[in-house]
Amino acid sequence: MNIIIIGGSIGGLCAGIALQEKGHLVSIYERSPGDMKDRGAGLVIQPDLMDYLIEKGIAPREVFGVPATQRQVLDDNGSIALIYPNDTIFTSWNYLWRRLKDFFPSANYLTGFELDGVTDNGGTVTAIFKNGEERTADLLIGADGFNSVVREYVGPNIHPLYAGYVAYRGLIPESELTKEEVAFFSDKFSIYPYDNSHLLCYLVPGLNGELTEGKRLYNWVWYQNKTKDELRDLLTDQNGLQRDFTVPAGYLSKASVEDLNQAAFEQLPPVLRDRVLQTAQPFLQVILDMAVPQMYNGNVVVLGDASSLVRPHTASGTAKAYRDAVTLAMSLEEHPDTKTALGFWNKQQFRHAKALAIHGQQLAARSGLGN
């Protein structure tokens, strides 16, 4: 089967690799003109995704990420109030994307192709790009994120909805921390919970995947409730541009950074306050909810964040994209025709996404976050 994938991020690459392994002819079309940029810094790698990447030879276990064998809960003074075993491995978007990108055939990964629309020809599907080119295939997969163009064809007028809170995020080179600070955070997943908020932090690979001490990055995430009026101000960047759902590193307005630093003084213990103040370029992620009623229409499919969004507290966004991709490839192999395969796959993955969404909303509510 000839398959087009729109979007060359982690979900698109997972789909491309899994489908190509099953014998399909796969091409990925990415709108970015070159290498994609970091989308969210640190992330948790779920065991099934890690096992898949190791099994396929995409990434070796010994250089996969930064482990945290303990979880520590901090009190208002920044002291350890509770510590217990933890088995999480933290990686970074950059590191994971690069491993997948290097594994997928470069000739089939085309950049500078921004999708303009989709036409169903009754058996085949045509992707129409803004550069004037068109491509036709047997199946088109939208892995183009929460701003998906493909989703408009599969589920018209389905858009992300603001969940009532945001995540401030920051990265600090490990080399900028003292030995005492590195010792305090190293090999640990640290969290400071307080009324209607919490901040969590951990070490992740360096910008080029470095895992050696002194080369890693300290990653923090701080959740805060924001009204819609406050959100509008936050999304106005330093150049006066109104952003949709994220403000990248280096683009938060001066007033937003000052407010963030003031909140750190007022709400965080010193060991965490100082990390926020130390961050040269904090960035902002708006927390959203969204789900399509069905993940396919004819021979057009959406997966990953293009089909549904889950709260970051589940640590499952990347793993969900992977599972959507791998189970799609399996379903196409196991069923006699595309329609049957997509129907089975949709039922399975839709149920899984709904359970994840509910779980994420429950976790947020326990922390007093969101609507």
Buried (B, 14 or more C-beta within 10 A) or exposed (E): BBBBBBBBBBBBBBBBBBBBEBEBEBBBBBBBEEEBEBBBBBBBBBEEBBEBBBEEEBBEEEEBBBBBEBBBBBEEEBEBEEEEEBEBBBBBBBBBBBBBBEBBEEEBBBBBBBBBBBBBEEEBBBBBBEEEEEBEBBBBBBBBBBEBBBBBBBBEEBEBEBBBBBBBBBBBBBEEBEEEBBEBBBEBBBBBBBEEBBBBBBBBBBBEBBBEEEBBBBBBBBBBBBEEEBBEEBBBBBEEEEBEBBBBBEBBBEEBBEBBBEBBEEBBBEBBBBBBBBBEEBBBBBBBBBBBEBBBBBBBBBBBBBBBBBBBBBBBBBBBBBBBBBBBBBBBBEBEEBEEBBBBBBEBBBEBBEEBBEBBBEBBEEBBBBE
